[in-house]
């Protein structure tokens, strides 16, 4: 209120002084100026209220420690998605690594590129960032170093019996392009990272040789933070921070809530489960088929459900799936069961359930981020569709083999005998008399065959599934088909 009043008074006085200086002793000019000042004083006064600002989100810290392997990909993926879900204001990599697998490194670089806001990604080189660690640091917008830290020596090698061996020139060129592209995207000097990978390039800046041709660039903290070029700017790192906490407090976000993403120990389990996901799907299809062909709800149905849960659990801990996909799969299975046992012949529940089941399985394997659209894109579906096809065709092959060979084994011979109709017995053309009692010869799902007074009839279960060998009674007819119920119904 007082600020608005002061501004109004100041405006009127300024106008009055201006008129006196410019208009001289003109009475009309002085009068107009005085009226203008009074109008400013009597105009509505609105106190300015600052717009409320949302508090910044937490800072998430991801560990890039020890050797980089596939299990680390799942930790980073989980951390990035969780950070985005919680509107994190920044993402900081706590890095100390000798390097590791090239494919895992590229996966991690791609995941870091999904984080938003993109300019709020940091790497804190806590002692060392060799090889794949240098690549990953190039995928972040800011690089900071601990005192006495080292970064570089990123030339790709393969391990053999005689120790590390440098890859051929074409592979080195490919990796150099990967790190240059990441450096360019994040505002780093691509020539610096190129010199870390390709020893044939060397590095000179303004005529000053940083590293000669034939050598791989490796930088200490002092070297990485030295100013070069015109205008001068740090060679690689933004600066030095004694600790990760001091970096966040002074240069990332003062007073920030720090959330550390810790390994759970399940990442390696998730990695293994994801790698065998086609086998799990094939096993679930096979066990579901055997359960369908055997009476009652038995061990095969339980095992099929266990395979499905393991499949989902592996993708969940790998950071690929949420509980919504499990609900979709469960709903799809429920609708298919309703089609088979409650509303046979209606087709709609079965088709809808099959669609939900297929979408739930594929979506479980899709690597989605909070900023992605609800429906997965074709590139996102490529690998899930491939895995699903492998599982489906593997399951069909297993079912064909099971149908051919399993009934001949001693374990499945009772099921074969129980579900085989008597031979050389004609099927009665008329329905069985109402109220007559008999026994099912096959499983009724819901149709099948039954025997009444030593004659075979086509029958339809009036209700739920009826297994072979169950006492039944005739309760009606539908054309030439006899409607039956359990004898105790």
N, C-alpha and C positions, 0 to 999 in steps of 0.2 A: 504494500500500500504506500509506504513512504518512498519507495523507489519510483513508483509511477508519478506521485506528486512532484517529486524533485525534477523528474524529466519534463513535466509539463511547465513548471516554473522556468526551467532553464531554456526551454524552447521559446517561451514568450519573451524573456529578457533578451535572448539573442536577436529575435526579430526586431525588438524595440531599438536596440543598439545599432543594428544594421541600418534601420531607417534614419536614425539620427545622423549617422555618418554619411549616408548616401544622399538622403533627402534634405540635409541642411536644416534650415529653420522653417521649412514649409509646415504650417500648422496642420493642414489636411493630412500630410504624410505622418506627422506625429500622432494625430488622432487615430488614423487607421492602424498604426503600429500598436497603440495602446489597446484598441478594441481587439486586435488579433491576440495580444498577450492575455487579455481577460478571457477570450474565447478558449484559449488553451487551458487556462486555469479551471474553467467551468465545464470543460468537456469531460465525458465519462472516463474515469480512471480505472484501469484494469491492472491489478498486480500480476506480474508474470510468474507463473508456476512452472518449475522445471518438470519436464516429462519424466515419469517414472521409468527407470531403466531396469531391465531384467538382470539379475546377478549373473556373472559369467559362470559357465559350467566348470566342472572339475577338470584337472589335468590327468590324463591317463598315461601311465608309464608301462612300456612293454619291455620285457627282458630279451635281449639278443646276446645270450651268454653261451660260452663254450662252442662246440662244433655245431654248425648249422645243418640240420637234418630235416626230414619230412615232418617229424613230430612238431618242430618249431612252427611250421606253417599253420597248424591247427591252433596253436597258442596265439599267434599274431592275428589269424582270422577271427577268433573268438574275441580278442581284445579290441580290434577295430570295430566290429559290429556292436559290441557292448558300449564302447565309447560313443559311437554315433547315436545309439539308442538313448543314451543319457545326456546328449547334447554337450559333449566334452568340448572345452574351449581350445585344447591343444593335445597333441600326441607326442610323447617323448620316448625315444628308444634308448634304453640303458645298455650300451654296447661294449662288450669285451669278448672278442671271438677271434680264433685263428683262421676262420673261413669254414668251408664245408661244401655241400652238394650244390652243383650249379642249378639243377631244376628246382630245388627247394628255394634257392636264392631268388630265382626269377618269379616264382609264385609269391614270395613275400613282397617283392618290389611291386607286383601287380596289386596286391591287397592294400599296400600303403597308399597307392594311387587312388583308392576308393574313398579315403578319409576326407571329410569336409568339416571345417574350411581347409582347403588344400595348402594355404600358406602358413598353417599353424602346426607343421610337422617338424620335429627336432631330432637330431642324433647327438647324443652325448657319448663321445669316445672315452670310455672309462678304462684306460690303459692301452687297448689295442683294437684295431679294426683292419685285419688283414684280409686279403683275397675277397671272398663273398661278402665280408663285412663292409669293405669299401664300396662295393656295388650297392648294398642296401642303404648305406649312408647317402649315396648320390640320389636316392629316391625320396629323400626328405628335403624340405625347403631350407633348413638351417642346420649347420654343423658346428658343434662346440667341442672343445677338447679339455680333458683333465690335464693337470701339470704332469709332464713326462710321458704323455701318451704317444702312440704311433699309429699312423694310418697309411695304407698303400699295399704294395706287393700283391697286386690283384691279377697277375698273369695266370690264366687257367692251366691247370696241370692234371695229369692222371697218375694215380698211384699204382706202381707195379712192384715186382720183386726187388728191383734195383733202386727203389725209392721213387720220389716224384719225377715225372717226365713231362716236359712241356708239350702241349698239344700242337698239331700242325698249324701252319699259318692261316688257313682258311677258318679254322675254329677260333683262333685268337682274334681274327678280324671280326667275326660275328659277335663275340663277347665284348670287344671294344665298341662296336656299334651300340650294343645294349646299354653300356654304361654312359656313352656320350649322349644318347637320347635322354636318359634319365637326368643327366647333369643339365642339359639344355632346358628341359622342362621345368627344372627347379631353380634355375638362375645361377648355377655353378659354371665355372670355366670348364668346358668339355675337354680342352687340351690337357688340363691337369689330370683328369681321370683317365684319359687316353694313354698318358705316359705311365700310369700305374699298371696298365694291361699289356700294352704293346711296346716292347723294348726297342723297336725299330724306329720309333718316332722321336724320342727325346723330348725335351721341353726347354724352350727359350722364350723369355718375356722381355721385351724392349732391349734385345741384344744381350740380355743376361742369361747365361746357361744355368738352368735349375737342375737338369739331369742330362747327361750325355747320351747319345744314341748307343744302343747296346746294353743299357742299364734300365732297370725297372725303378720307377719312382716310389720312394717311401719317405714319408714326412714325419718329423717329430712335431710336438706341439709348437715349439718356437718357430719352426720352418713353416708350418701350415698357417700360422697367424701373422707372418711377416707381410708387410705392405709392398706391393709391386705394381707396376704399370702406371699409366697416366690417364685419369687421376688415380692416385694410389688407393688400393683396396686390398683386403686380405687375400693371400694366395688361395686359400681353401676355407679355413675355419673362421667363423664370425668372432671368436674370442676364446678366452680361457675361463673356466669355472672350477673352483676347488672341489665342489661336490655337486651331485645332481640336485640336491635340495636348494643350494645357493643359486644354481642356474635357473631353476623354476621361480624362485623368489625374486631374483633381480632382473631377469631378462625374458621370462615367459609370462608369468602372471603373479604379481605379488599377492600374498595371502591366499593362494589357491588351495583348494582341497586336492590332495594327491591320492590317486587311486592306482595301486600297483596290480597289474594282472600277473598272477602267479601260476606256474604250471600245476595242474591238478593230478598228474600221474596217469590220467586216462588218455592222454593224447596219443601215446603209442598204441594203446588198445584200439582207439578210434581209427588210427591209420591202418591197422591190420584188418579191422572189420570193413572199412571202405574198400580196401583192396580185394576182398573176397565177396563183395556185395552181389555179383552175378551168381556165384555159387549158392549164396543164401536164398536168393529169389528162386533159383531152380529147385532147391531142396523144399522150399515152402510150396511151390506148385506141385511137386511130386507127392509130398505128404498130404496135401489137401486132396489130391486125386484119390489116393489110397483110402483116406478117411471117407470120401464120398462113396467109394465102392464097397465099404465094409459097414455092417450094421452098427447103429448106436453112435454115441460120441466117445471115441476111444483115444488111445495114446497117440495115434497119427495126427488127429486134429490138434492135440496139445502141442506136439512137436512142430507142426506147421506154424502155430501161433508163436512158439518160442523163436523159430527162425525169423519170423516177421519182426518180433520185438528186438532181437539182436541187430537186425538190419537197421531198424529205426534208431536204436540206441547208439550204434556206431556213428551214424551220420549226425546225430544230435551232439555228441561230445566232440565231433570234428568241426562243429560250428556251421554245419550246412543246413540243419533242419530245426524246426520248432515243433511245439506240441500240436499246432493246428494241423500239421500233416498227419499225425497219428489219429486225430479225430476224423479227418477225411477218409483215411484208410478204413478205420473201424466202421464208419457210417456206410461206406461202400460195401464192405463185407456183410453188414446187417441187411442192406437192401437186396443183395444177391440171395441171402438166405431166405428173406421174406418171399422173394420170387419163387424159390424152389419149394418151400414148405407151406406157405400161407396163401399166396396168390398165384398158384401155378397157371401158366398160360397167358398172363396179362402183359408180360414183356417189359412194361414201363419201369417197374422197380428194378428189374435186372439190368436194363440198359443204363439207367441212371446210376445204379450202384457200380457197374463196370466202369463208367466214366469217372466217378469219384475215386475209385480204387486206382485206376491208371494215373489220374492227375496227382493223387496223393503220393504214389510211388515215385513218379518223375520229379515232383516238386521237393521231395525229401532229398534228392541228390543234387538239386540246383544250388549253386553258390550265389545267394541273393544278399543284397545290402539294403539298409533302410532307405536309401535314396533311389533304389531300383523300382520300376513299375510293378504292379501287383502280379500281372501275368509275366512269366519268364519269356525272354527273347529267344530267338532261334539259336544264336551262339551259346546261350546259357544252357539250352536243351541238348546240345550236341553230345557231350559226354554222358549225361544221364540216359539219353535215348539209346546210346550204344551199349551201356551197361544193362539197360532193361532188355534190349534185344538179345544180348548174350544170355541173360537169365531166362528169358522166355523160351528161346530155342533149346537151351540146355534142359529146361524143365520138360518140354515136349519130348525130347529125345529120351529123357529118363522115364517118362510116363509110358512111352512105347515099349521100352525095354522091360519095364515093370509089368505091363499087361501081357507081355509074351512069356516071361520067365518066372515071375513071382508065384503065379498060381500053381506051378509045379513043385514048389518047395513045401516041405512039411509044415512050415509056419503058416502058409496061406491056403493049404488044401482044405481046411474046414470052411473057410469063406467061400471057396469055389464050389464045394458041395452044397453049401447052404443056399447059394444064389443061382443054382442051375435048375432049370425047369425039367420036369420029367420028360423023357423022350418018347416019341411015338404016341403021345396022347393028344387027340384033337381038341381044339378049343371050342367050347360050347358056343353056339350062335345066339342063344338067348341068355338073358341074365339069370342069376341064381334066384330061387324063390325067396321072397321076403321073409326074414326071420331065420333062415337056415344058417347053420353054423359050419365053419370050416377052418382052414389054416392057410396062411400066406405061403406061397412057394418062392416068391422073390421079394426083394425090398420094394415097398410101395413109396415112391418119391414124386408124386403121390400115386402114380399108376403102376400096375404090375399084374401078376397072376396069382390066383389062389385056387385051392381045391375044396369043392363041396361035394360030399357023397361020391368021392372017387372020380369026379369030373373036374376039368380045368376050365376056369373062367377068367376073362379079362375083368379086372376090378380096379376101382379108384378109391383111394383112402379118403374118407369124409372127416378131415381133420389133419392131424400132424403125421409125421413120418411113422411108418409101421415096418418093422424089420421082418426078414424072412423067418418062417417058423412060428409066427405069432397067431394064437387063436383069434378068430374074427367071426362076425356075423353080418349077414346081408341086411342093410337098412333102407335100400332104395335102388333106383335104376336111373341110368342116363343113356338112353338109346339101348344098345346091346351090352353096355358096361354096367357091372354091378357096383353100387356104392356100398362100402363096408366100413365098419368101425371095429375097434378092439372089442373083444368079448366082454371085458370088464367095464367098457364105457357105458 
